[in-house]
């Protein structure tokens, strides 16, 4: 369980770097990210619910830092 949670957190915290790289390559624009912010927040919570154990604390622990990043 602990190893799975650490791997999930490691992958989740790499997502901001992925968005920066995609932005530099021209595949992801800042205006698109600003326009789709509400949808992305919902998607982040759905993905957090799928990758974490059935526990609301784990879901929030994964989702909130990703939203802040």
C-alpha positions as a Markdown table, in Angstrom:
| # | Residue | x | y | z |
|---|---|---|---|---|
| 1 | Unk | 0.0 | 0.0 | 0.0 |
| 2 | Unk | 2.7 | 2.5 | 0.9 |
| 3 | Unk | 4.7 | 1.7 | -2.2 |
| 4 | Unk | 1.7 | 2.2 | -4.4 |
| 5 | Unk | 0.9 | 5.6 | -2.7 |
| 6 | Unk | 4.5 | 6.7 | -3.1 |
| 7 | Unk | 4.5 | 5.8 | -6.8 |
| 8 | Unk | 1.2 | 7.6 | -7.4 |
| 9 | Unk | 2.4 | 10.7 | -5.7 |
| 10 | Unk | 5.6 | 10.6 | -7.7 |
| 11 | Unk | 3.7 | 10.4 | -10.9 |
| 12 | Unk | 1.3 | 13.1 | -9.9 |
| 13 | Unk | 4.0 | 15.6 | -9.0 |
| 14 | Unk | 5.6 | 15.2 | -12.4 |
| 15 | Unk | 2.5 | 16.5 | -14.1 |
| 16 | Unk | 3.5 | 20.2 | -13.9 |
| 17 | Unk | 6.7 | 19.4 | -15.6 |
| 18 | Unk | 4.8 | 17.6 | -18.4 |
| 19 | Unk | 2.6 | 20.6 | -18.9 |
| 20 | Unk | 5.7 | 22.9 | -19.0 |
| 21 | Unk | 7.3 | 20.7 | -21.6 |
| 22 | Unk | 4.1 | 20.5 | -23.7 |
| 23 | Unk | 3.9 | 24.3 | -23.5 |
| 24 | Unk | 7.4 | 24.7 | -24.7 |
| 25 | Unk | 6.8 | 22.4 | -27.6 |
| 26 | Unk | 3.7 | 24.4 | -28.6 |
| 27 | Unk | 1.3 | 21.5 | -28.0 |
| 28 | Unk | -0.4 | 23.1 | -25.0 |
| 29 | Unk | -1.2 | 26.8 | -24.8 |
| 30 | Unk | -1.7 | 28.8 | -21.6 |
| 31 | Unk | -5.0 | 30.2 | -23.0 |
| 32 | Unk | -6.3 | 26.7 | -23.3 |
| 33 | Unk | -5.3 | 25.9 | -19.8 |
| 34 | Unk | -7.0 | 29.1 | -18.5 |
| 35 | Unk | -10.2 | 28.4 | -20.5 |
| 36 | Unk | -10.5 | 24.7 | -19.3 |
| 37 | Unk | -9.6 | 25.3 | -15.7 |
| 38 | Unk | -13.0 | 24.2 | -14.3 |
| 39 | Unk | -13.1 | 21.1 | -16.3 |
| 40 | Unk | -9.6 | 20.2 | -15.4 |
| 41 | Unk | -10.3 | 20.5 | -11.7 |
| 42 | Unk | -13.2 | 18.0 | -12.0 |
| 43 | Unk | -11.0 | 15.7 | -14.1 |
| 44 | Unk | -8.2 | 15.9 | -11.5 |
| 45 | Unk | -10.7 | 14.8 | -8.7 |
| 46 | Unk | -12.0 | 12.0 | -10.9 |
| 47 | Unk | -8.5 | 10.7 | -11.6 |
| 48 | Unk | -7.5 | 11.1 | -8.0 |
| 49 | Unk | -10.6 | 9.0 | -7.0 |
| 50 | Unk | -9.5 | 6.3 | -9.5 |
| 51 | Unk | -5.9 | 6.0 | -8.5 |
| 52 | Unk | -6.2 | 6.2 | -4.8 |
| 53 | Unk | -7.8 | 3.7 | -2.4 |
| 54 | Unk | -11.5 | 4.2 | -1.6 |
| 55 | Unk | -10.8 | 6.9 | 0.9 |
| 56 | Unk | -11.8 | 10.6 | 0.6 |
| 57 | Unk | -8.7 | 11.8 | 2.5 |
| 58 | Unk | -6.3 | 10.1 | 0.0 |
| 59 | Unk | -8.3 | 11.5 | -2.9 |
| 60 | Unk | -8.0 | 15.1 | -1.5 |
| 61 | Unk | -4.4 | 14.5 | -0.6 |
| 62 | Unk | -3.6 | 13.7 | -4.3 |
| 63 | Unk | -6.0 | 16.2 | -5.9 |
| 64 | Unk | -5.3 | 19.4 | -4.0 |
| 65 | Unk | -1.5 | 19.6 | -4.6 |
| 66 | Unk | -2.0 | 18.9 | -8.3 |
| 67 | Unk | -4.6 | 21.7 | -8.5 |
| 68 | Unk | -2.2 | 24.1 | -6.6 |
| 69 | Unk | 0.7 | 23.2 | -8.9 |
